[in-house]
Amino acid sequence: MNILFGLVITLVAATITVGSMLVVRRRAPEGSHFTDGDRASGVFGVLATGFSILLGFIIFLGFTSYDESRSGAETEATIVSQQVQTAQFLPNVAAELTGELVCYARYVVGPEWDALAAGKLGDRINPWGAEMFLTISRVDTKSAVEQSAYDRWMGQTSDREQARVARIHGAEGIIPVPLWFALFAVSAVIFAYLLFFADPGEGPVTQGMLMGSVTVVISLLLLLLMFFNHPHGDGVGRLHPNAMERTLRLNDIQAEAVGLDVTAPCDEHGNAR
């Protein structure tokens, strides 16, 4: 659906710009509005090169943010699975922590990911992270193994929180509004500049190709930047909670293999019962 929407936007933009070129071409002087075509082409080359370098650099940063969110989701899911194992060595709270970890993962897959997709997560926290803090604060270690498990748990908690930050940091968009304004303003300048190349001596197909090809390239690059600006949600290529869903399945398989009975204090969406 997102790809179809992008194709429609690109087609509409190309239709508008090509139509504008063909209309302007009817009243344009022979040989275009420029008396020196080489000089005009050189100026256009400067405009196009500067715009492409700027846009390419921003897309690179957007892809970097996208990859950080993807890596954060993978790391967070892996750490949750590791904490399930660590929890079994903590006295008195092993079953409680295990259930809360399951709820943490379900909440990530459910309400939290929905909020990410809608760009409305804001400063909301995963409530099961707070519940696990309250639970682990009651632990009183008495052996070296228990102390080691406690230290390991605290380290994993810190790593999990860092991974969560990496996963959600681009939820509300990483491209500031002034930069969007600059990109669209430069796009408009390039479009207007191309209209001065309107030449009734050239065929309509040639003139349409001149304007249409530039419009399609710019439109696709801007749409790609919009995609990277909001990487979560539905659609091809967007980030999905696949890693955490896999962790939930693996935890169920491992718990069954070792005979561990896990009772999660939440429903399937991570909401407290």
N, C-alpha and C positions, 0 to 999 in steps of 0.2 A: 504493500500500500504506500509506503514512504517513497519507494522508487517510482511508482506510478505518479505520485504527487509531484516529484521532482521533474519527471519527464513532461508533465503538463505545464509546470511553471516555465521550463525551458522552451517548450513549443510556443507558449503564449508570448514570452519575451521576444523570441526570434520573429514571430509573426508581426508583432508591433514594430520592431525596429526595421525589418525588411520592408514592411508596408510604408513606413516613414521614408525610407530611402527611395522607394519607387515614386512616391508622391513628390518629394523634393526634386528628383531627377527630371521631372517634366518641365520645370522652370529653370533648371540650372543652365549655366552657359556651357557651350561646347568646350570640352577639355577640363571640366570641373571649375570650381571657384578659385582654385590656386593657379597662378600663372607659372609658378616654378614647382613642378611636381616632385622633383628630387628633394628640394628643401622641405616641402610639406611631408613627404614620406619620412625624412629624417626626424622631424619633430614628432611625428606619430610614433616612430620607433622608440624615441626617448620616453614618451608617455606610456607606451605599452610595456617597455622593459621595466621602467620604475614600478608600474602597477603589478606586473607579474612577480617581480622580486619581493615586493611587500606582501602580496597575497600568498606567495609560496612560503615565505618565512612564517607567516601567521598560521598557515595550514600545518606546517611542520610542528609548531608549538601546540596546535590543537591535537594533532596525532599523538604527540608526547603525552598530553593530558589524558587522552583516550587510553593509551597504553598503560599509564600509571593507574587509572581506575580499574582496568582489567586485571593488572597484576595485583592491585590491592585486594580485589575480590577473591582472587585465587589464594593469596597469602592468608587472608582472614579465614577462609574456609579450611585451609590446611591446619592453622593454629587451633581452630575449634576442635577439629578431630584429635589433635595432639593433647589438648586439655582434657578431653574425655578420658584419655589414658592416664594422665597425671592425676586426675581427680580420684582414681581408684586407690591411690596411696595416701590419701588424706583421711585422718581419723574422724569418724562420726558424721561426716558431711559428704561422703563419696556419692551416695545415691541422690542426695539433694542437688549437689553441683552438677551431676550428670544430667538430671532432668532439666535444670536451668540452662545448661548448654544446648540441649535439644530445643528448648523454647527460644533461646537466643537465635539459633539458626533458622527456626521457623519464622520468627519475626523479621529477620533479614529478607527471607524469600517472599514473605507476605506484605504486611503494611509498610515496612521500610522501603522496599523496592518500588512499591506503588507510589510512594511519596517522592522517591527519586525520579521516577519517570514523569511525574507531574511537575517537578521542579519546586515542590512545596515542603521538602524535608526541613529546611531551615536549621534551627538549633535543637531539633528533637534528638533525643538519645534513644538508644535501645534499652528499654526498661529492665531487661534481663541482665544487662551488664551491672546495673546498680544492685539487683537482687543477688548476684554472685558475689559482689563486694561485701554485702551484709553477711552472706553465708560464710565466706572465707575468713571474715574477721572473728568468727567464733572458734576457729581452729586453735587447739592447744597441742603443739607437737611434743612428743615425748621420746622419740628415737631419731637417730641420724637419718634413717630412710624417710621418715615423716617430715623432718626439717628440710631435707633435700627436695622432697616433693613440693613443699610449701614455697621454697625459693624458686623452684622451677615454675610453679603456677603463677607467681607474681611476675616473673619475667615474660612468660607467655601472654599474660594479660596486657602488659605494656605493649608487646609486639602486636597483639590483636587490635588494640586501640589505634596504633599507628597505621595498621593495614586498613582499618575502617575509615580513617581520615583520608587515606589515599583513594579509597573507593568512592567516597562521596564528595571529594573536593570540587569536582566539576559539575555538580548537580544543578546549580543555578546559573551556569554559563561562565565561561572563562574569558570571553571577548567583551571588553567594555563598550558601552554605547558610543562614545566618541570615535572609537575605531571603526565601528559599523558605519557611522555617518561618513567617515572619511572614505571608506571603501566604496560605498554607494555613490558618493559625490564624484570620485575619480571615474567610476564606471559611467556616470552621466556625461562627464567631460569627454571621455573617449567616444561615446555614442554621438555626441554633438559634433565632435571633430570629424568623425567618419562621414557625416552628412555633407560636409564641404567637399567630399570626393565624388559627390553625385555628378554624373556625366551622361548627358543624353546620347553622346557618341558611342558609349558602351552599351552592350546588350543588357536587358533587364535581368537575365539569369546571372550574368557576371556581377552586376551591381548588387543583386540579392545575395549572391555568395559572399561578396566582400563584407556586407553588413552581417549576414546570418552567421557566418563562421565565427566572427569575433564575439557576437552575442552569445552563441552556444557555449563557447569556451569560458567566457566570464561567468555566465549563469551557472554552469556546472561547478566551477571552482567555488563560487559563493555558496552554492547549495552544499558542497562538500564541507565547507567551513561551518555552516549551520549544523551539519550532522555531528562534527567533532565537538561543537560547542555544547551539545546536549546528547551525550553518548548513551544515556539510559532510556529504556522504554521499549515499545514494540516496534517491530520492523526488521528487515534484513540488515545485518551488521551491527545492530545496536547491542549494548551489553545486557545480558540476562543473568539471573542468579543461578546459572548452571553449576558453578563450583560448589555453592552452598547446598544446592539440591543433591549433588553427588555426595557431599559429606554426610547429609542426613541418611541417604541410602546406605552408605558404607558403615556408618555407626550402627544402624539397625542390624546389618549383616554381622558385624563384629560382636555386637552384644549378644546376638543369638548364638554365635560360635562359642563364646566363653560362658554362656549361661547367665548373662547379666540381665536382670529384670529392671528395665528403665520405665519409671512412671513420670511422665512430664506434667507439670502443673499448669498446662496451657492447652488450648485447642490446636487444631492443625495449622492455624494462621499465626500462632505465637501469642494470642491474646490470653491473658490470665483467666483461669476458670473461676 
